[in-house]
Amino acid sequence: MPRQIVLASRPSGWPTEANFSLTEAGQPDLADGQVRVRNLFMSVDPYMRGRMNDVKSYVPPFRLGEPLEGGAIGTVIESRSPDLAEGDLVLHMLGWRDEAVLPAKHAQKLAEIEGLSPSAYLGVLGMPTLTAYVGLLDIAALKPGDVVFVSGAAGAVGSMAGQIAKLKGAARVIGSAGTDEKVQWLREIGFDAAFNYRSAPVLEQLRDAAPDGLDVYFDNVGADHLDAALVALSNYGRVAMSGAIADYNATEPPPGPTNVSLVITKRLTLRGFIVSDHQNRLPDMIADVSTWLAEGKLAHTETVVDDLENAPAAFIDLLRGANTGKMVVRL
Ligand SMILES: NC(=O)c1ccc[n+]([C@@H]2O[C@H](COP(=O)([O-])OP(=O)(O)OC[C@H]3O[C@@H](n4cnc5c(N)ncnc54)[C@H](OP(=O)(O)O)[C@@H]3O)[C@@H](O)[C@H]2O)c1
């Protein structure tokens, strides 16, 4: 019998495995237009932490007692739609389960790419890279010659943001991450400088890495990183506000930046964005990324956890920083 992970309770602060439970799912007959998909990989993403709270946001909260949702890649094993056939590889949003039943129109048919795992569609060819691409090029309006700082730099979005900045002509790219191993990897994949934010205050390390100031900050973290970046940014600096992962498990309202008046005196632009508003840029991202991959100019990695029953642990580990590159669960 196929299995699924349901939301057993809502976390207060850090999620624990007790907030999830593994249950048997039924095998309903297909209605006209539906397909049954055997999931191969599912994504765990930081935004899912927000969906565990019962609050209104840009996506509705997960429902108690119901299976969680999220990006997944699978193979069609039964079809009652002329648009998809048995054996087709698809991307859809019913992860956290062995099998998904959904309208064919909610599944996107994918090409199998030689040399790439299908999980690439959850990472380097998917939503995280589109976030990096749009955030840098459209939201922060990257220009050749810019000095760029990326936080959360060894993760799925950050590792792409730093490399795309270099490929699009940034003069210098600096990344921060939470372990020395991640910092070493960032240097290997082309960051000009990288530091471990746990080993000394962010501002101190950022000033050393960018003595002449920053033009662009790609913010995945918020908190101490945003505070430091506001100080390090040059006049007319631009910030793409992608995420604030340092605050996702906060139980009290997190303190705001201590130096907001710098936004005025330095004429800074801070702009938030949500990747799903920018699907029109997917073809441009895929074209650029495919070229860079073929030319060997873009490095990518995944942290792969096996089996659906370990998906809650993979998600919690993602929030703690156990991943380098994209965190995925192989089903
Ligand atoms: N705006 C959008 O549409 C959009 C779309 C996708 C993702 N995002 C955001 O982009 C960010 C990265 O997402 P992702 O999917 O690429 O995840 P990810 O970076 O692959 O994984 C999360 C990483 O966050 C880091 N982290 C956790 N707590 C931290 C803290 N207190 N301070 C600094 N770093 C911390 C950990 O790495 P360390 O070991 O380095 O701590 C961890 O590996 C998240 O904020 C996410 O919400 C936004």
The ligand as an SDF file (V2000), in Angstrom:
LIG
                    3D

 48 52  0  0  0  0  0  0  0  0999 V2000
   11.4370   34.2680   -2.3770 N   0  0  0  0  0  0  0  0  0  0  0  0
   11.2320   33.0840   -2.9290 C   0  0  0  0  0  0  0  0  0  0  0  0
   10.3960   32.9120   -3.8160 O   0  0  0  0  0  0  0  0  0  0  0  0
   12.0460   31.9270   -2.4700 C   0  0  0  0  0  0  0  0  0  0  0  0
   12.0600   30.6980   -3.1670 C   0  0  0  0  0  0  0  0  0  0  0  0
   12.8820   29.6520   -2.6910 C   0  0  0  0  0  0  0  0  0  0  0  0
   13.6360   29.8410   -1.5400 C   0  0  0  0  0  0  0  0  0  0  0  0
   13.5680   31.0350   -0.8960 N   0  0  0  0  0  0  0  0  0  0  0  0
   14.3700   31.2780    0.3140 C   0  0  0  0  0  0  0  0  0  0  0  0
   15.7280   31.1270   -0.0230 O   0  0  0  0  0  0  0  0  0  0  0  0
   16.4390   30.6780    1.1240 C   0  0  0  0  0  0  0  0  0  0  0  0
   17.2400   29.4390    0.7510 C   0  0  0  0  0  0  0  0  0  0  0  0
   16.3340   28.4020    0.3610 O   0  0  0  0  0  0  0  0  0  0  0  0
   16.8880   27.0240   -0.2090 P   0  0  0  0  0  0  0  0  0  0  0  0
   15.7300   26.2610   -0.6810 O   0  0  0  0  0  0  0  0  0  0  0  0
   18.0270   27.2920   -1.0980 O   0  0  0  0  0  0  0  0  0  0  0  0
   17.4300   26.3200    1.1060 O   0  0  0  0  0  0  0  0  0  0  0  0
   18.9410   25.9450    1.3920 P   0  0  0  0  0  0  0  0  0  0  0  0
   19.7350   27.2060    1.4140 O   0  0  0  0  0  0  0  0  0  0  0  0
   19.3580   24.8420    0.4990 O   0  0  0  0  0  0  0  0  0  0  0  0
   18.8400   25.3410    2.8690 O   0  0  0  0  0  0  0  0  0  0  0  0
   18.6430   26.1600    3.9650 C   0  0  0  0  0  0  0  0  0  0  0  0
   20.0110   26.6340    4.5320 C   0  0  0  0  0  0  0  0  0  0  0  0
   19.7870   27.7340    5.3960 O   0  0  0  0  0  0  0  0  0  0  0  0
   20.9200   27.8570    6.2260 C   0  0  0  0  0  0  0  0  0  0  0  0
   20.5190   28.3630    7.5450 N   0  0  0  0  0  0  0  0  0  0  0  0
   19.6570   27.8100    8.4320 C   0  0  0  0  0  0  0  0  0  0  0  0
   19.5450   28.5900    9.5320 N   0  0  0  0  0  0  0  0  0  0  0  0
   20.3720   29.6380    9.3400 C   0  0  0  0  0  0  0  0  0  0  0  0
   20.7060   30.7910   10.1330 C   0  0  0  0  0  0  0  0  0  0  0  0
   20.1520   31.0110   11.3510 N   0  0  0  0  0  0  0  0  0  0  0  0
   21.5960   31.6710    9.6250 N   0  0  0  0  0  0  0  0  0  0  0  0
   22.1580   31.4620    8.4150 C   0  0  0  0  0  0  0  0  0  0  0  0
   21.8880   30.4000    7.6230 N   0  0  0  0  0  0  0  0  0  0  0  0
   20.9890   29.5100    8.0790 C   0  0  0  0  0  0  0  0  0  0  0  0
   21.5440   26.4550    6.3350 C   0  0  0  0  0  0  0  0  0  0  0  0
   22.8630   26.4930    5.8330 O   0  0  0  0  0  0  0  0  0  0  0  0
   24.1270   26.9250    6.7650 P   0  0  0  0  0  0  0  0  0  0  0  0
   24.8640   25.6700    7.0870 O   0  0  0  0  0  0  0  0  0  0  0  0
   24.8940   27.8260    5.8700 O   0  0  0  0  0  0  0  0  0  0  0  0
   23.5870   27.5840    7.9810 O   0  0  0  0  0  0  0  0  0  0  0  0
   20.6990   25.5990    5.3950 C   0  0  0  0  0  0  0  0  0  0  0  0
   21.4400   24.7010    4.6330 O   0  0  0  0  0  0  0  0  0  0  0  0
   15.4110   30.4560    2.2150 C   0  0  0  0  0  0  0  0  0  0  0  0
   15.3500   31.6070    3.0310 O   0  0  0  0  0  0  0  0  0  0  0  0
   14.1220   30.2940    1.4520 C   0  0  0  0  0  0  0  0  0  0  0  0
   12.9880   30.6220    2.2080 O   0  0  0  0  0  0  0  0  0  0  0  0
   12.8080   32.0620   -1.3430 C   0  0  0  0  0  0  0  0  0  0  0  0
  1  2  1  0
  2  3  2  0
  2  4  1  0
  4  5  1  0
  4 48  2  0
  5  6  2  0
  6  7  1  0
  7  8  2  0
  8  9  1  0
  8 48  1  0
  9 10  1  0
  9 46  1  0
 10 11  1  0
 11 12  1  0
 11 44  1  0
 12 13  1  0
 13 14  1  0
 14 15  2  0
 14 16  1  0
 14 17  1  0
 17 18  1  0
 18 19  2  0
 18 20  1  0
 18 21  1  0
 21 22  1  0
 22 23  1  0
 23 24  1  0
 23 42  1  0
 24 25  1  0
 25 26  1  0
 25 36  1  0
 26 27  1  0
 26 35  1  0
 27 28  2  0
 28 29  1  0
 29 30  1  0
 29 35  2  0
 30 31  1  0
 30 32  2  0
 32 33  1  0
 33 34  2  0
 34 35  1  0
 36 37  1  0
 36 42  1  0
 37 38  1  0
 38 39  2  0
 38 40  1  0
 38 41  1  0
 42 43  1  0
 44 45  1  0
 44 46  1  0
 46 47  1  0
M  CHG  2   8   1  16  -1
M  END
$$$$
